[in-house]
């Protein structure tokens, strides 16, 4: 994973994005579905991430079949604008299907239909999302998404996103859960503790927001408990970047040296600082 920061000039405006922690129960507690981004991908290349991506204009189409209206999405997300809130929910589910093959729908959908819909979303020139959902008789389950957090890329990065993190219980059939073979090249179900342990052993790369999120949910005994954990997902969490010798450190909002005054979701014992070394991140506080 290659990271570069610029401390000169104006910071780019963050683009809206959404990501989903798809979770399922296991004997060792909740497992999360990860995909590994291809090394050539410009943002988070080589990292293990939750399925997600930027908001596309078609996500805001009111014709997209879904089980929640904009006002309810805005209430749940803490957003003032219903159409934007609903588009973020839609983007989360669209990206989840594209990158993982997992469809969160209102009502049961046959596996071959899920496969067909995922394949139909791949070409650049294709019918709209609303048209494809209508063609396959699918209604997205926005209600399945539980808002978890909101991460804003540090202003020192050249590609910035305002990303909403959601958590959702995996559908009953996860047999088709798999990376797309293009932007993502590996996939795995891992418990939060296992993912963090693998990152500490330099077996996988986790970006700071991913690592911190996993640390936040690591003690949940099951998916039901995880989904009921109280959160304020409306507060933007924007890390700071400082130079540390010949490298950089990312400070989260509850780090004592961060430029903000604390975090609404701060918890004692969680990592607040990450240092970038040898193409990966490690905790430093």
Residue frames as qw, qx, qy, qz and C-alpha x, y, z in Angstrom:
[[0.000, 0.889, 0.458, 0.000, 0.00, 0.00, 0.00],
 [0.445, 0.174, 0.017, 0.878, 1.51, 3.30, -1.11],
 [0.164, -0.877, -0.423, 0.156, 0.57, 6.48, 0.74],
 [0.425, 0.201, 0.022, 0.882, 1.65, 10.03, -0.05],
 [0.156, -0.828, -0.450, 0.296, 0.76, 13.29, 1.66],
 [0.357, 0.492, 0.119, 0.785, 1.07, 16.90, 0.58],
 [0.326, -0.614, -0.447, 0.563, 1.37, 19.73, 3.09],
 [0.094, -0.263, 0.190, 0.941, 1.17, 22.48, 0.47],
 [0.230, -0.146, -0.559, -0.783, -1.77, 24.08, -1.31],
 [0.601, -0.131, 0.177, -0.768, -5.49, 23.83, -0.69],
 [0.355, -0.032, 0.923, -0.147, -7.02, 20.55, 0.39],
 [0.254, -0.120, -0.726, -0.628, -9.25, 18.86, -2.23],
 [0.620, -0.159, 0.170, -0.750, -12.96, 18.69, -1.43],
 [0.301, -0.096, 0.942, -0.113, -13.88, 15.20, -0.15],
 [0.496, 0.004, -0.580, -0.646, -16.17, 13.13, -2.36],
 [0.743, -0.210, 0.318, -0.551, -19.09, 11.24, -0.85],
 [0.450, 0.247, -0.853, -0.097, -18.53, 7.51, -0.41],
 [0.779, -0.327, 0.210, -0.492, -20.00, 4.58, 1.49],
 [0.352, 0.330, -0.874, 0.056, -18.71, 1.25, 2.77],
 [0.823, -0.309, -0.087, -0.469, -20.31, -1.77, 4.43],
 [0.105, -0.355, 0.896, -0.245, -19.11, -4.13, 7.10],
 [0.805, -0.068, -0.378, -0.452, -21.03, -7.28, 6.20],
 [0.177, -0.422, 0.791, -0.407, -21.01, -9.48, 9.30],
 [0.806, -0.124, -0.479, -0.326, -22.05, -13.02, 10.14],
 [0.683, -0.576, 0.365, -0.262, -21.99, -15.11, 13.31],
 [0.686, 0.343, -0.635, 0.095, -19.32, -17.76, 13.88],
 [0.803, -0.408, -0.396, 0.176, -18.19, -19.88, 16.85],
 [0.565, -0.107, -0.201, 0.793, -15.49, -17.26, 17.50],
 [0.009, 0.645, 0.261, -0.718, -17.86, -14.29, 17.32],
 [0.525, 0.788, 0.171, -0.272, -18.84, -12.02, 14.42],
 [0.605, -0.049, 0.477, 0.636, -16.86, -12.36, 11.20],
 [0.239, 0.786, -0.005, -0.570, -16.47, -9.50, 8.72],
 [0.790, 0.434, 0.347, 0.260, -16.19, -9.87, 4.95],
 [0.212, -0.740, 0.296, 0.565, -13.04, -8.30, 3.50],
 [0.784, 0.574, 0.139, 0.191, -11.80, -7.73, -0.02],
 [0.552, -0.456, 0.236, 0.657, -8.21, -6.94, -0.94],
 [0.398, 0.867, 0.001, -0.300, -7.78, -4.07, -3.36],
 [0.840, 0.379, 0.071, 0.380, -5.53, -4.67, -6.35],
 [0.570, -0.406, 0.007, 0.714, -2.11, -3.08, -5.92],
 [0.288, 0.237, 0.385, 0.844, -2.68, -0.90, -8.99],
 [0.155, -0.818, -0.524, -0.181, -5.81, 0.75, -7.55],
 [0.234, 0.599, -0.156, 0.750, -5.02, 4.39, -6.77],
 [0.416, -0.555, 0.287, -0.660, -6.79, 4.54, -3.41],
 [0.737, -0.354, 0.487, -0.308, -6.03, 1.88, -0.77],
 [0.753, 0.430, -0.473, -0.153, -4.19, -0.28, -3.31],
 [0.497, 0.262, -0.782, 0.270, -3.11, -3.56, -1.71],
 [0.233, -0.222, 0.601, -0.731, -5.14, -3.04, 1.47],
 [0.166, -0.369, -0.914, 0.000, -7.80, -5.28, 3.00],
 [0.215, -0.045, 0.081, -0.972, -10.98, -3.21, 3.08],
 [0.408, 0.406, 0.720, -0.387, -14.71, -3.48, 3.56],
 [0.331, 0.450, 0.650, 0.515, -16.67, -3.42, 0.27],
 [0.003, 0.840, 0.315, -0.441, -17.42, 0.17, -0.70],
 [0.459, 0.208, 0.366, 0.783, -16.71, 3.08, -2.99],
 [0.014, 0.149, 0.040, -0.988, -17.72, 6.54, -4.06],
 [0.413, 0.560, 0.558, -0.451, -21.25, 7.75, -4.60],
 [0.233, 0.136, 0.650, 0.710, -22.33, 7.76, -8.26],
 [0.299, 0.030, -0.068, -0.952, -24.99, 10.11, -9.69],
 [0.553, -0.162, -0.670, -0.468, -27.33, 7.17, -10.36],
 [0.329, -0.204, -0.813, 0.434, -27.42, 6.38, -6.63],
 [0.107, 0.239, 0.337, -0.904, -29.49, 9.54, -6.14],
 [0.331, -0.127, -0.612, -0.708, -32.16, 8.48, -8.65],
 [0.508, -0.096, 0.477, -0.711, -35.50, 8.36, -6.76],
 [0.830, 0.178, -0.277, -0.450, -36.57, 5.57, -9.11],
 [0.311, 0.314, -0.874, 0.201, -34.10, 3.16, -7.45],
 [0.749, -0.401, -0.389, -0.355, -36.32, 0.56, -5.78],
 [0.300, 0.213, -0.708, 0.602, -35.63, 0.52, -2.03],
 [0.443, -0.537, -0.718, 0.001, -37.49, -0.01, 1.22],
 [0.315, -0.621, -0.339, 0.632, -36.75, 3.39, 2.83],
 [0.272, 0.892, 0.240, 0.270, -37.55, 6.93, 1.76],
 [0.449, 0.524, -0.229, 0.687, -35.09, 9.78, 1.95],
 [0.362, -0.714, 0.151, -0.580, -36.48, 11.35, 5.12],
 [0.908, -0.408, 0.052, -0.075, -36.04, 8.13, 7.07],
 [0.828, 0.228, -0.129, 0.496, -32.51, 7.65, 5.71],
 [0.152, 0.674, -0.190, 0.698, -31.68, 11.21, 6.78],
 [0.636, -0.652, 0.116, -0.397, -33.03, 10.58, 10.27],
 [0.968, -0.210, 0.015, 0.138, -30.99, 7.40, 10.69],
 [0.744, 0.297, -0.043, 0.597, -27.82, 8.87, 9.22],
 [0.343, -0.709, -0.184, 0.588, -28.03, 12.28, 10.86],
 [0.321, 0.106, 0.430, 0.837, -28.02, 14.01, 7.48],
 [0.216, 0.432, 0.268, -0.833, -30.06, 17.17, 6.80],
 [0.476, 0.390, -0.364, -0.699, -30.93, 16.26, 3.19],
 [0.820, 0.045, 0.492, -0.289, -33.07, 13.22, 2.49],
 [0.809, 0.570, -0.099, -0.102, -32.06, 12.71, -1.13],
 [0.261, 0.696, -0.642, 0.188, -28.35, 12.74, -0.27],
 [0.490, -0.359, 0.713, -0.351, -28.85, 10.39, 2.68],
 [0.887, 0.226, 0.318, -0.248, -30.79, 7.90, 0.56],
 [0.657, 0.680, -0.327, -0.004, -28.14, 8.06, -2.17],
 [0.043, -0.623, 0.742, -0.246, -25.46, 7.15, 0.39],
 [0.713, -0.088, 0.621, -0.313, -27.46, 4.12, 1.48],
 [0.852, 0.489, 0.086, -0.164, -27.96, 3.07, -2.14],
 [0.386, 0.750, -0.532, 0.072, -24.27, 3.56, -2.93],
 [0.375, -0.471, 0.756, -0.255, -23.33, 1.31, 0.00],
 [0.797, 0.121, 0.551, -0.216, -25.52, -1.53, -1.26],
 [0.724, 0.675, -0.105, -0.100, -24.54, -1.10, -4.92],
 [0.189, 0.727, -0.647, 0.128, -20.83, -1.16, -4.08],
 [0.566, -0.305, 0.719, -0.265, -21.35, -4.13, -1.77],
 [0.868, 0.336, 0.329, -0.162, -22.93, -6.11, -4.59],
 [0.580, 0.764, -0.281, 0.001, -20.31, -5.07, -7.13],
 [0.115, 0.694, -0.672, 0.230, -17.31, -5.84, -4.91],
 [0.322, -0.284, 0.838, -0.338, -18.51, -8.82, -2.88],
 [0.354, -0.088, -0.834, -0.413, -21.43, -10.43, -4.72],
 [0.107, -0.369, -0.808, 0.446, -23.60, -9.97, -1.61],
 [0.185, -0.423, -0.382, -0.800, -27.04, -8.47, -2.21],
 [0.018, 0.268, 0.692, -0.670, -29.04, -7.02, 0.67],
 [0.233, -0.235, -0.556, -0.763, -32.57, -7.03, -0.65],
 [0.501, 0.000, 0.425, -0.754, -36.09, -6.61, 0.66],
 [0.898, 0.220, 0.122, -0.360, -37.35, -10.10, -0.02],
 [0.722, -0.231, 0.598, 0.260, -35.64, -13.24, -1.22],
 [0.483, 0.725, -0.321, -0.371, -33.77, -13.14, -4.53],
 [0.986, 0.109, 0.100, 0.074, -32.66, -16.28, -6.37],
 [0.598, -0.515, 0.354, 0.501, -28.87, -16.79, -6.52],
 [0.548, 0.283, 0.520, 0.591, -28.82, -16.72, -10.32],
 [0.087, 0.914, 0.307, 0.250, -30.59, -13.35, -10.26],
 [0.446, -0.838, 0.137, 0.282, -27.99, -11.99, -7.83],
 [0.629, -0.180, 0.487, 0.578, -25.23, -13.18, -10.17],
 [0.396, 0.595, 0.511, 0.478, -26.95, -11.67, -13.19],
 [0.103, -0.977, -0.176, -0.058, -27.45, -8.32, -11.48],
 [0.539, -0.671, 0.278, 0.427, -23.83, -8.19, -10.35],
 [0.579, 0.077, 0.548, 0.599, -22.61, -8.98, -13.86],
 [0.246, 0.785, 0.461, 0.334, -24.95, -6.36, -15.34],
 [0.255, -0.953, -0.048, 0.160, -23.41, -3.66, -13.13],
 [0.713, -0.310, 0.291, 0.558, -19.87, -4.26, -14.44],
 [0.511, 0.436, 0.370, 0.642, -19.84, -2.58, -17.89],
 [0.145, -0.255, -0.104, 0.950, -19.24, 1.16, -18.06],
 [0.384, 0.036, -0.326, -0.863, -21.97, 1.50, -20.67],
 [0.147, -0.253, -0.954, 0.069, -25.05, -0.13, -19.18],
 [0.322, -0.689, -0.468, -0.450, -28.63, 0.60, -18.16],
 [0.189, -0.618, 0.344, -0.681, -29.10, 2.64, -15.00],
 [0.031, 0.088, -0.893, 0.441, -29.14, 1.02, -11.57],
 [0.516, 0.184, 0.391, -0.739, -32.85, 1.80, -11.28],
 [0.714, 0.341, -0.343, -0.506, -33.54, 0.11, -14.62],
 [0.422, 0.273, -0.863, 0.058, -31.49, -2.98, -13.73],
 [0.182, -0.005, 0.789, -0.587, -33.24, -3.40, -10.39],
 [0.640, 0.278, 0.168, -0.696, -36.62, -3.08, -12.08],
 [0.614, 0.378, -0.601, -0.345, -35.60, -5.54, -14.80],
 [0.404, 0.134, -0.884, 0.191, -34.64, -8.16, -12.20],
 [0.602, -0.578, -0.412, -0.366, -37.50, -7.38, -9.80],
 [0.628, -0.149, -0.495, 0.582, -35.16, -6.43, -6.94],
 [0.246, -0.899, -0.088, -0.353, -35.79, -3.96, -4.12],
 [0.436, 0.377, -0.554, 0.600, -32.77, -2.86, -2.10],
 [0.617, -0.644, -0.446, 0.077, -32.98, -3.24, 1.68],
 [0.168, 0.654, -0.266, 0.688, -31.69, 0.08, 2.97],
 [0.659, -0.623, 0.081, -0.414, -33.20, -0.85, 6.33],
 [0.956, -0.100, -0.177, 0.213, -30.58, -3.60, 6.65],
 [0.521, 0.435, -0.253, 0.689, -27.84, -0.98, 7.00],
 [0.520, -0.783, -0.266, 0.214, -26.92, 0.32, 10.46],
 [0.288, 0.856, -0.203, 0.378, -24.90, 3.57, 10.36],
 [0.835, -0.315, -0.235, 0.386, -21.64, 3.15, 12.26],
 [0.423, -0.603, 0.057, 0.674, -19.25, 6.03, 11.60],
 [0.473, 0.868, 0.130, 0.073, -18.19, 8.76, 9.19],
 [0.668, -0.389, 0.240, 0.587, -14.55, 9.05, 8.15],
 [0.382, 0.921, -0.018, -0.077, -13.08, 11.96, 6.19],
 [0.839, 0.221, -0.042, 0.496, -9.73, 11.46, 4.44],
 [0.451, -0.602, -0.054, 0.657, -7.00, 13.71, 5.90],
 [0.322, 0.914, 0.078, -0.232, -6.68, 17.02, 4.11],
 [0.195, -0.686, 0.591, 0.377, -3.06, 16.22, 3.25],
 [0.545, 0.098, 0.795, 0.246, -4.12, 13.43, 0.85],
 [0.098, 0.217, -0.444, -0.864, -4.69, 14.23, -2.81],
 [0.444, -0.247, -0.707, -0.493, -7.70, 11.88, -3.11],
 [0.147, -0.063, 0.632, -0.758, -10.20, 12.58, -0.35],
 [0.408, -0.350, -0.744, -0.398, -13.49, 10.94, 0.58],
 [0.416, -0.239, 0.412, -0.775, -16.27, 11.60, 3.07],
 [0.466, 0.022, -0.858, -0.216, -17.12, 7.96, 3.73],
 [0.682, -0.326, 0.230, -0.613, -20.08, 6.63, 5.69],
 [0.168, 0.201, -0.961, 0.082, -19.44, 3.28, 7.32],
 [0.766, -0.181, -0.038, -0.616, -22.43, 0.96, 7.71],
 [0.166, -0.210, 0.954, -0.136, -22.80, -2.46, 9.33],
 [0.755, 0.088, -0.169, -0.628, -25.20, -5.09, 7.98],
 [0.686, -0.169, 0.696, -0.128, -25.93, -8.71, 8.76],
 [0.032, 0.268, -0.809, -0.522, -24.97, -10.97, 5.88],
 [0.750, 0.073, -0.210, -0.623, -27.78, -12.56, 3.86],
 [0.878, -0.209, 0.379, -0.204, -28.59, -16.19, 4.58],
 [0.906, 0.284, 0.188, 0.249, -26.76, -17.40, 1.46],
 [0.121, -0.892, 0.337, 0.277, -23.14, -16.24, 1.41],
 [0.838, 0.005, 0.470, 0.279, -21.87, -18.96, -0.91],
 [0.582, 0.659, 0.241, 0.412, -21.36, -16.41, -3.71],
 [0.251, -0.951, 0.099, 0.149, -19.44, -13.92, -1.58],
 [0.798, 0.017, 0.259, 0.545, -16.28, -13.31, -3.56],
 [0.158, -0.608, 0.197, 0.753, -14.00, -10.52, -4.80],
 [0.620, 0.685, 0.131, -0.360, -14.61, -9.23, -8.32],
 [0.826, 0.080, 0.368, 0.419, -11.24, -10.24, -9.78],
 [0.412, 0.730, 0.140, 0.528, -10.62, -6.72, -11.06],
 [0.092, -0.778, 0.239, -0.574, -10.37, -3.93, -8.50],
 [0.622, -0.520, 0.486, -0.325, -10.37, -6.59, -5.78],
 [0.547, 0.446, -0.700, -0.107, -8.18, -9.68, -5.95],
 [0.318, -0.018, -0.898, 0.304, -8.75, -11.58, -2.69],
 [0.539, -0.487, -0.077, -0.683, -11.57, -11.99, -0.18],
 [0.414, 0.001, -0.839, 0.354, -11.97, -13.50, 3.26],
 [0.579, -0.695, -0.246, -0.348, -14.24, -13.77, 6.29],
 [0.490, 0.180, -0.570, 0.634, -12.22, -12.78, 9.38],
 [0.434, -0.766, -0.434, 0.191, -13.07, -11.94, 12.97],
 [0.044, 0.972, -0.104, 0.208, -11.92, -8.45, 13.97],
 [0.588, -0.686, 0.418, 0.096, -9.26, -9.89, 16.27],
 [0.826, 0.084, 0.445, 0.336, -7.96, -12.20, 13.55],
 [0.482, 0.791, 0.159, 0.342, -7.73, -9.35, 11.03],
 [0.184, -0.942, 0.246, -0.133, -5.86, -7.15, 13.49],
 [0.750, -0.441, 0.461, 0.177, -3.51, -10.00, 14.41],
 [0.774, 0.355, 0.364, 0.377, -2.75, -10.64, 10.75],
 [0.252, 0.921, -0.002, 0.297, -2.05, -6.92, 10.23],
 [0.452, -0.819, 0.353, -0.006, 0.34, -6.89, 13.18],
 [0.770, -0.196, 0.535, 0.289, 2.19, -9.84, 11.60],
 [0.108, 0.582, -0.425, -0.685, 2.36, -7.90, 8.31],
 [0.370, 0.173, 0.888, 0.211, 0.31, -10.58, 6.54],
 [0.183, 0.734, 0.570, 0.319, -2.32, -8.06, 5.44],
 [0.187, 0.093, -0.086, 0.974, -2.53, -4.26, 5.31],
 [0.121, -0.753, -0.644, 0.061, -5.27, -2.38, 7.15],
 [0.129, 0.570, 0.038, 0.811, -5.79, 1.37, 6.78],
 [0.048, 0.084, -0.589, 0.803, -6.23, 3.30, 10.06],
 [0.570, -0.084, 0.077, -0.814, -10.05, 3.73, 9.82],
 [0.805, 0.012, -0.536, -0.255, -10.44, 0.01, 9.06],
 [0.484, 0.095, -0.730, 0.474, -8.17, -1.00, 11.93],
 [0.153, -0.114, 0.449, -0.873, -9.90, 1.36, 14.37],
 [0.702, -0.076, -0.166, -0.688, -13.35, 0.13, 13.35],
 [0.763, 0.014, -0.646, -0.009, -12.30, -3.47, 13.90],
 [0.275, 0.098, -0.674, 0.679, -10.96, -2.58, 17.35],
 [0.394, -0.138, 0.192, -0.888, -14.29, -0.95, 18.19],
 [0.824, -0.035, -0.171, -0.540, -16.31, -4.08, 17.39],
 [0.426, 0.344, -0.830, 0.105, -13.84, -6.74, 18.56],
 [0.125, -0.093, 0.812, -0.562, -15.60, -7.39, 21.88],
 [0.681, 0.051, -0.040, -0.729, -19.09, -7.94, 20.43],
 [0.493, -0.162, 0.845, -0.129, -20.13, -11.54, 21.26],
 [0.442, 0.376, 0.789, 0.202, -22.45, -11.89, 18.29],
 [0.153, 0.334, 0.446, 0.816, -24.00, -9.99, 15.40],
 [0.283, -0.770, -0.531, -0.213, -27.13, -9.05, 17.35],
 [0.506, -0.697, -0.175, 0.477, -25.05, -7.38, 20.06],
 [0.428, -0.086, 0.295, 0.850, -22.90, -5.66, 17.46],
 [0.039, 0.512, 0.533, 0.672, -25.86, -4.18, 15.62],
 [0.381, -0.812, -0.429, -0.110, -27.32, -2.83, 18.86],
 [0.566, -0.276, -0.181, 0.755, -24.16, -1.03, 20.02],
 [0.068, 0.930, 0.273, -0.236, -24.88, 2.71, 20.45],
 [0.557, 0.038, 0.278, 0.781, -23.16, 5.04, 17.99],
 [0.197, 0.840, 0.132, -0.488, -23.23, 8.60, 16.71],
 [0.685, 0.187, 0.508, 0.488, -22.52, 8.11, 13.02],
 [0.285, 0.911, 0.264, 0.141, -23.12, 11.75, 12.08],
 [0.325, -0.877, 0.227, 0.273, -19.86, 13.13, 13.53],
 [0.717, 0.639, -0.251, 0.121, -17.12, 13.46, 10.87],
 [0.756, -0.538, 0.257, 0.272, -13.87, 11.84, 11.97],
 [0.587, 0.776, -0.164, 0.162, -10.96, 13.45, 10.12],
 [0.835, -0.318, -0.019, 0.448, -7.50, 12.20, 11.10],
 [0.021, 0.951, -0.269, -0.154, -4.52, 14.55, 11.28],
 [0.902, 0.266, -0.082, 0.329, -1.17, 13.78, 9.67],
 [0.268, -0.910, 0.303, 0.090, 2.19, 14.65, 11.22],
 [0.621, 0.568, -0.522, 0.137, 5.75, 13.95, 10.18],
 [0.793, -0.545, 0.270, -0.031, 7.61, 11.37, 12.29],
 [0.551, -0.395, 0.584, 0.446, 11.26, 11.19, 11.28],
 [0.030, 0.257, -0.664, -0.702, 11.34, 10.06, 7.66],
 [0.105, -0.350, -0.886, -0.284, 7.72, 8.88, 7.64],
 [0.342, -0.364, -0.100, -0.861, 4.23, 9.93, 8.76],
 [0.016, -0.220, -0.886, 0.407, 1.78, 9.28, 11.56],
 [0.324, -0.455, -0.487, -0.672, -2.00, 9.51, 11.36],
 [0.020, 0.034, 0.666, -0.745, -3.68, 10.83, 14.50],
 [0.202, -0.533, -0.770, -0.286, -7.32, 9.97, 15.12],
 [0.186, -0.707, -0.128, -0.670, -9.67, 12.55, 16.67],
 [0.710, -0.688, -0.075, -0.128, -9.27, 11.16, 20.21],
 [0.758, 0.083, -0.204, 0.614, -5.46, 11.35, 20.08],
 [0.346, -0.768, -0.241, 0.483, -4.21, 14.10, 22.45],
 [0.273, -0.393, 0.315, 0.819, -2.27, 15.79, 19.62],
 [0.272, 0.502, 0.710, 0.412, -5.14, 15.79, 17.13],
 [0.059, 0.155, 0.081, 0.983, -6.39, 19.19, 15.90],
 [0.495, -0.503, -0.428, -0.565, -10.00, 18.46, 16.95],
 [0.287, -0.436, 0.534, -0.665, -11.28, 18.43, 20.51],
 [0.418, -0.064, 0.847, -0.324, -12.00, 14.74, 21.01],
 [0.293, -0.025, -0.793, -0.534, -14.34, 12.25, 19.41],
 [0.672, -0.198, 0.083, -0.708, -18.00, 11.54, 20.08],
 [0.957, 0.000, -0.231, -0.174, -17.19, 7.83, 19.77],
 [0.202, 0.618, -0.682, 0.334, -13.99, 7.81, 21.83],
 [0.914, -0.361, -0.115, -0.147, -13.33, 4.72, 23.95],
 [0.337, -0.750, 0.568, -0.036, -10.49, 4.00, 26.33],
 [0.679, -0.235, 0.687, 0.108, -8.03, 1.39, 25.13],
 [0.742, 0.578, 0.330, 0.077, -8.53, 1.82, 21.39],
 [0.606, -0.022, 0.236, 0.759, -5.70, 2.81, 19.03],
 [0.107, 0.913, 0.230, -0.321, -5.50, 6.54, 18.36],
 [0.074, 0.829, -0.428, -0.352, -2.28, 6.80, 16.32],
 [0.921, 0.209, 0.296, 0.143, -0.87, 4.87, 13.36],
 [0.155, -0.726, 0.479, 0.469, 2.61, 5.12, 11.82],
 [0.832, 0.534, -0.024, -0.147, 3.30, 4.26, 8.17],
 [0.275, -0.646, 0.684, 0.198, 6.33, 2.02, 7.67],
 [0.176, -0.211, 0.910, 0.310, 7.41, -0.27, 4.84],
 [0.314, -0.089, -0.662, -0.675, 4.13, 0.01, 2.96],
 [0.484, -0.476, -0.729, -0.088, 1.89, -0.75, 5.93],
 [0.305, -0.689, 0.118, -0.647, 0.41, 0.81, 9.06],
 [0.569, -0.158, -0.724, 0.357, 1.19, -0.05, 12.66],
 [0.407, -0.847, -0.298, -0.168, -0.32, 1.24, 15.89],
 [0.468, 0.285, -0.369, 0.751, 1.68, 3.69, 17.97],
 [0.082, -0.059, 0.447, -0.889, -0.81, 4.85, 20.56]]
